[in-house]
């Protein structure tokens, strides 16, 4: 009994922190998402009007955001998997060094990477200057920056190290003995990968995809700084509702709508991956 109470007291600070800084604010914004704003004051009038307005006004922005987030998450997950796979199974004694190099990029900073890509992709940036000096272009390529392409490249570069961590952790749990046995029995590298490696690293795949997808769907800094005026995502509209229009009910309704759609997407992704791997 004493050990049980001691264990509860040990986790109590974490539970209190979670409830106070996450659960309670989340519940508060969920409640006010059903209220409305009148003369810049919150009126506790329960209604679904905010969610109806969200679907009417931001449906196209939501579709664009989810398309971008799915693309970024897919590219990030694939890159993270192949990097983690190479470090785990192919790098041999250089694995620790490569892992350190990948993880060292986490210390670069979010905004530093954004401005680095602005420098690389700009009309006077490194890439355009190199293409011009090689004679491959006569004029700077303007669509590299302030476009969806710039958002995808920047977020993939930022998210790959984070996505690689759970992926590498899953691959570390794959035993080498079944892999060697499968090769001895004549299985090709593709069969070993599909039949043995991928089923055992499902948690890593899901964690990498979920992390990349959720951050991409909710991000508003990257679209603002490198996406330009034609690449506004839902996060930009949520920021506008809270900061510029001071309309917390609409902003909350938009946030919870995107949150529900993200959770449904992740659930569908997990079920689909499990079904595909089981069908193999």
N, C-alpha and C positions, 0 to 999 in steps of 0.2 A: 504493500500500500504506500509506504513511504517513497519507494522508487517511482511509483506511478505519479505521485504528486510532484516529485522532483522533476520528472520528465515534462509534466504539464507546465510547471513554472519555467522550464527552460525554453519552451516554444511560445510562452505567453507574449514576450515582446514582439515576436514576428507576427503573431495573430493580431495583436492590437494595432501594430503598424499597418497591416493589410486592411483591417476593417476601417481604420480612421482615414487613411490616405487613398484607399482604392474603393472599397465596397460602399462606404457612406457617400462619397461624392458621386459614384456611379448611380446609386439609388436616387440621389437628389436630382441629377440631370434627367433620369428616367421619368421622375414625377413631373418636372417642369416641361418635359416634352409634350405633355397633354394640356398645358396651360397656354395662354396667349398673352401678347404684349399690347398694352393700351397706354398711349402717352408715355412710352418708355418705362412703364411699370408692369410688373408681373401680376396677372390676374388669374387666380386659381380656379379656372373654369375648365373642368375636364372635357376634352373634345379630341376627336381624331382629325380635326382640320389641318393641323400641322403636318401630319403624315400624308394627307391627301395633297397638300401643296408641294410637299417634297417630291411625290411621284409626278406631279404635273410639271414642275419647274426644273427638276434636276434629273430626270430619267436619262436623257441623252448624256449628261455629264457622268452619271453613274455607269452607263454602258462603256463609255470611253475609259473611265478609270479602271473598271474591271478588266477590260481588254489589255490595258497597259500593265496592270498588276499581274495578270496571268502570264503575259509574255516575259516580264522581268523575272517572275518566280520560276518559270520553266527554264530560262537561260541560266539563272543563278544556280538552280538545283543541279542541272547537268554539269556545269563547270565545277561546282563544288564536289560533285560525285567523282568526276574524273581526276581532279587534283588529289582528293583524299584517297582514291583507289591507287593512284600512282605512288603516293607516299607510303601507303600501307603495304603494297605488294610488289612494287617495281623498283623503288629507290634504294633498297638494301641499306647499306651503312650510312647513306646520305639522307635517310628519312627524317632524322631529328633536325638536321640542318634546314631542310626544305620546310618542315613544319614550323620551325622558328621564323623563317623568312616570311611565310604566309601570315603568321600571327603577329609579326612585327608591324604589318600594315594596319593593324587595328589602332595603333597609337598615332596614326596620321591625322585623325580628326575629321569630322563630317564636313564642316565648311571648308577645310583646307582642300579636301578632295574635290568639292564642287568647284571652287575657284581654280583648281589645277586643270580641270576639264574645260573650264571657260577659256583658260589660256591656251589649251591645246586645240580646241575646236573653233575658236574665234576666227574672224576673217583675216586678222593679222596674227593669228596664232601659229603654233609650231607646225601643225599639220599642213595648213595652207602655205606656209612659208616653204616647207620642204617640197610640197608638190610643185610650187612655182619655180623653185630653184632647179628641180629636175626636169622642168619643161613639160610636165604632164598636164598642167592647167595654165590657161592664159589669164584667168581672173580668179579671185578667191571664191571658194565654194561657200555660199551663204547659208545653205540649209543644214550644215553640220551643227550649228549652234542655234539656240532658241527654236527647238523643234522637238517632237517626240523622240527622235533618235538620240538626241543629247540626254534626255531624261533616262532613257533605257540604259545607255552606256554608263552614265554616272551612277545610277542606282545599282546596276550589276557590279560595278567596280567596288562600290561601298559594301555590298551585301555578301559577296562571295566568301570573305574570311569568316563572317558570322555563320553562314550556312555550312561551311566546311567543318566546323567544330562538332556538331552532332553527327554529321556524316562520318567523320573520321572515328568518332567514338563508337558508332555502330560497326564499322569495318574492323575495328580492333577486336571486337567480340567474335569475329568469324574465325573459326579454327582452321589451321592450315592442313590438318590431316585429311578431311574430306576433299579439299581442293586437290591435294596430291593424289588421292585415291581416284578421283574422277579423271584426272589427266592420265594416270596409269591405265585406266580402262578405255582410253581412247576418246574421251570427251574433248571437244574443241574448246578454245578459249571462250567463245560465245556461249556455249552450253553451260560451262562452269559459271560464267557471269550470271546468266539468266536463271539457272536452276538452283544454284547454291548461294551465290553472293547476294543477289537482290532480295530474295525472300528473307534473308537474315538481317538485312539492313533497312527493312521497312520503317522502323521508328526514326532512323536517321533521315530517310527520304522525306517522311512526313514533317519532321521538325524543321528541316531545311526549307521545304516548300512553304510551310506555314509562316515561318519567320520572314521569309522574303516577300510573300504575298501580303501579309498584314502590314508590314512597314511600307511597302509600295502603295497599297491602297489608301493608307492614311497620311502619306507624306504630302506636305505642301511647300516645303522650302525648295526642294530640287526643281519642281515644275516652275516655281516663281523665278528662280535664278538662272536656270539654263533652258527652261521650256518655252519661255516667252508668252505673249498674250494669247496665243492660239493653243496652248497646251495646259489649260487650267483643268485641274482634277478636283475631285470632291473635297479633298482636304483644303484647297484654296477657298471653296465656297463656305465650308464650315468656319474657317478662320474669318472670312468676311462677315458672316452672321454674328459671330461673337465679338469681334474687335471693331469692325466698321459700323455695322448696323445696330449693334447692341441688342440683337434679337436672340436671346438665349433659347426660347422655346423652339424656334425653327432650327437653330443650330443643333440643339439636342436631338430633335426628331431626325434630322439628317444624319447625325452621328450614329444613332441607334439603328436606323435603317441600313446603313452601310455595315455596321457591326453584325446585324442579323444575316445580311447577304454574305458577308465574309465567312461566318460560321457555317452557313449552309454550303458554301463552296468548298470549304476545307473538309466537311463531312463527306461530300460527294467525291472529292479527290481521294480521300482515304479509302472509301469503299471501292472506288474504281481500281486503284492500284492493287488492293488486296484481291479483288476479283481477277484481275489480269494475271497476277503472279500465281494465284491458285489454279487458274486455267492452264498455265504452262505445265 
